[in-house]
Amino acid sequence: MLEITLVLGALAAAALAVAVGTPTLLATLGLATLSVGLALGVPTGFWYHVLLYRCVAGRVSLSPLWWLAPSGLHRHLTDADQRRIRPWYRIGGVGFALCLLGGIVAIVGLLLGR
């Protein structure tokens, strides 16, 4: 449900941007937002995965591809572990949302400029 909300919000923002901006401005703003999202999301996402691994590796046998769908491991966390990783999980999610928004706006700007 959260993912659908994020995509719909990004599409609404892209539609608003189309109404008020030129294609070049949209592409530039989209790429800037995408860059901010990557700069925020990649390091925090990496650190979230490191902390999650440290918290659950001693309790559960991890598959080699555990990092592709790590949220299933949250059930093995204690309350203290949850408090430890929650900020990194949320900030990484914000970075991901910015990447979606920026990518959609940049694509719309580039398509309008054709």
C-alpha positions as CSV (number, residue, x, y, z in Angstrom):
1,M,0.0,0.0,0.0
2,L,2.8,2.4,0.8
3,E,4.5,1.8,-2.5
4,I,1.3,2.6,-4.4
5,T,0.9,5.8,-2.4
6,L,4.5,6.8,-3.2
7,V,4.0,6.1,-6.9
8,L,0.7,8.0,-7.1
9,G,2.3,10.9,-5.2
10,A,5.2,10.9,-7.6
11,L,2.9,10.9,-10.6
12,A,0.8,13.8,-9.1
13,A,4.0,15.8,-8.5
14,A,5.1,15.1,-12.1
15,A,1.7,16.2,-13.4
16,L,2.0,19.4,-11.3
17,A,5.5,20.0,-12.6
18,V,4.3,19.6,-16.2
19,A,1.7,22.3,-15.7
20,V,4.2,24.9,-14.4
21,G,7.6,24.1,-15.9
22,T,9.4,23.9,-19.2
23,P,10.8,20.6,-20.3
24,T,14.4,21.6,-19.6
25,L,13.5,22.8,-16.1
26,L,11.6,19.6,-15.4
27,A,14.5,17.4,-16.5
28,T,17.0,19.5,-14.5
29,L,14.8,19.5,-11.3
30,G,14.1,15.8,-11.8
31,L,17.8,14.9,-12.1
32,A,18.6,17.1,-9.1
33,T,16.0,15.4,-7.0
34,L,17.1,12.0,-8.2
35,S,20.7,12.9,-7.2
36,V,19.6,14.0,-3.8
37,G,17.7,10.8,-3.3
38,L,20.7,8.7,-4.3
39,A,23.0,10.7,-2.1
40,L,20.6,10.2,0.8
41,G,19.3,6.7,0.1
42,V,22.4,4.7,-0.9
43,P,24.6,5.3,2.2
44,T,21.7,5.0,4.6
45,G,20.4,1.9,2.9
46,F,23.8,0.4,3.0
47,W,24.2,1.1,6.7
48,Y,20.7,-0.2,7.4
49,H,21.7,-3.5,5.8
50,V,24.9,-3.6,7.8
51,L,23.0,-3.0,11.1
52,L,20.3,-5.6,10.2
53,Y,23.0,-8.2,9.4
54,R,24.7,-7.5,12.7
55,C,21.5,-7.8,14.6
56,V,20.1,-11.1,13.1
57,A,23.2,-13.0,11.9
58,G,23.7,-14.6,15.2
59,R,20.1,-15.6,15.6
60,V,19.0,-16.8,12.2
61,S,20.7,-18.6,9.3
62,L,20.8,-16.1,6.4
63,S,20.5,-17.1,2.8
64,P,23.1,-15.6,0.4
65,L,20.5,-13.3,-1.1
66,W,19.0,-12.1,2.2
67,W,19.7,-8.5,1.3
68,L,17.3,-8.5,-1.6
69,A,14.2,-8.7,0.7
70,P,15.5,-7.8,4.2
71,S,12.2,-6.6,5.7
72,G,11.2,-10.3,6.4
73,L,14.0,-10.4,8.9
74,H,12.5,-7.7,11.0
75,R,10.4,-10.2,12.9
76,H,13.6,-11.6,14.4
77,L,14.6,-8.2,15.9
78,T,14.2,-7.2,19.6
79,D,12.7,-3.9,20.5
80,A,16.1,-2.5,21.1
81,D,17.2,-3.7,17.6
82,Q,14.1,-2.2,16.1
83,R,14.9,1.2,17.6
84,R,18.5,0.9,16.3
85,I,17.7,0.3,12.7
86,R,14.4,2.1,12.3
87,P,15.9,5.6,11.6
88,W,18.1,4.1,8.8
89,Y,15.2,2.2,7.4
90,R,13.0,5.3,7.2
91,I,15.7,7.6,5.9
92,G,16.6,5.1,3.2
93,G,12.9,5.0,2.3
94,V,12.8,8.7,1.9
95,G,15.8,8.5,-0.4
96,F,14.1,5.9,-2.4
97,A,10.9,8.0,-2.7
98,L,13.0,11.0,-3.9
99,C,14.6,8.8,-6.5
100,L,11.2,7.7,-7.8
101,L,9.9,11.3,-7.8
102,G,13.1,12.7,-9.5
103,G,13.2,9.9,-12.0
104,I,9.6,10.4,-13.1
105,V,9.9,14.2,-13.3
106,A,13.1,13.9,-15.3
107,I,11.5,11.3,-17.7
108,V,8.5,13.5,-18.2
109,G,10.7,16.6,-18.9
110,L,12.7,14.7,-21.4
111,L,9.6,13.3,-23.1
112,L,8.0,16.7,-23.3
113,G,11.2,18.1,-24.9
114,R,11.1,15.7,-27.8
